[in-house]
Structure formats: structure tokens, C-alpha cells
Amino acid sequence: MAEQEIALIVGAGSGLSASLTRLFASEGATVAVAARNTEKLAPICEETGAKAYSCDATDGAQVDQLFDAVGADLGVPDIVVYNASGRARGPITEVDREAVLNAVIVSCYAGFLVGQKAAQLMLPRGSGSIFFTGASASIKGYPQSAPFAMGKFGLRGLAQSMARELAPQNIHIGHFVIDGGIRQGPDDPRGARNLAAAGHTGEVTDSLLDPDAIARTYLDVHRQHRSAWTWEVELRPWVEKF
């Protein structure tokens, strides 16, 4: 990232968003992180110097307030990442309707609110990147997981529409299909299961997605020359079936 760029990560916590925060900060950016619960952001803020903001991204007024506060404190962001999602699991005949509504609002509608506000601020400047974190469910629905697919399909549609509308105005839109589990520490038991399911033995550390490697791809896409922009990237570990 160019020195003094401003990055805002909405839906921040541990895992990928923490890796993004570390990488962006190490590349010279000023980083803002936002979540409903800012207490969980204290460790990454202490580590990187990032500034935490409280925001429920499903509330348009709070999204406006977030961008106003970041703008006043730091400036208009050069890169905005929407990293939140909502889930509701269960058979389609039994899953709770209110839980489904919440999952779709968090995964999709809140992404729209963040993307819209970011675009409103970036367009007058004529530059910026707006990135959305997708999942396997962005392109395929799984049994007993319809609400997650509904939200992620919608988020993907939002990103594709924004890319076609805003790319000619020099706003780079990116959607990242995270197809597989993100590793939660070196002893994550899912790594061994993934390796065994693929018929392999040996090192398990790369049988789950490395959050630092994912973060690096976000940065690489942000740095793309506009003569060769991509709007979507799929990322999966080498043993993942797809």
C-alpha cells in the first residue's frame, strides 16, 4: 500500500481481519477497525496501532456515523473491506424466520450500506477500493445452510453490480470467494481432517486457508494496475474439493 493510505475494515475481529490489519499497518497504512463489540479489538489495536470504532453495520445511521468519525479522525479511506457475515443453520422446514432475516441482513444488506457509503465518499476523489469477503456459499448452496447462501449470493451480486458501475469511475470493487476453512492457529484440528479427506498425509499447516496468505491477496488486488483489474478472486487450500 502507498504510504499514508487509510484502510477501514468493517466486521473486524480475530482471524482474517486481524491479518488484514497487521499487513496494512506493516505496509504503512493507517488502519481503522470497526465492530459491534470493540473490546475484542483491543489486542490487535495495541499490536498495530489501529483505531477501533463501534458500529452495527446493519444500521444505516451507525454506518454513516462510522464513516464520519473515520473521516474526521483519519480521512476518507482508500480501501474499505466488508468482512462480516451472518448464519442460521437448520432444515429449511424448521429454521427460524427471524434468524434467517438477521443472517441475510448481516451478510448482504449491511454490505450494501458499507459499500454505498464508501462509494459516496470515494467518487468525488476519483479513487479507492471496496472489497467484500465472500465464501463457498457465494456460489453454491449447501443443505441446511440456505440463509448463509442467500446472504452470500446477494453480496456477490452487489459486488458484481458495483464493479460494473464504478470501475469506469476508478473505484476498484473486489469480491473474494473464501472456499474453505480459515486456519485458527497451528493446532486447528480441521487441518488434519482436510488432509485425510483428500487422501494425503504429512504437514497439515497448509490444508486450511492461512489468513495471512488471504490478506496478502487482498493487498495484491488493491495494488493492481487499473489496466488489469479483477473484480473476483477464489481462494482455497490445495486439498479443498470444489
Secondary structure, DSSP 4 states (H G I P E B T S, - for coil): --TT-EEEEES--STHHHHHHHHHHHTT-EEEEEES-GGGGHHHHHHH--EEEE--TT-HHHHHHHHHHHHHHT-S-SEEEE-------S-TTTS-HHHHHHHHIIIIIHHHHHHHHHHHHHHHHT-EEEEEEEEGGGT---TT-HHHHHHHHHHHHHHHHHHHHHGGGTEEEEEEEE-SPBP-STT-THHHHHHHHTT--S--TTSSB-HHHHHHHHHHHHT--GGG--SEEEE--TT---
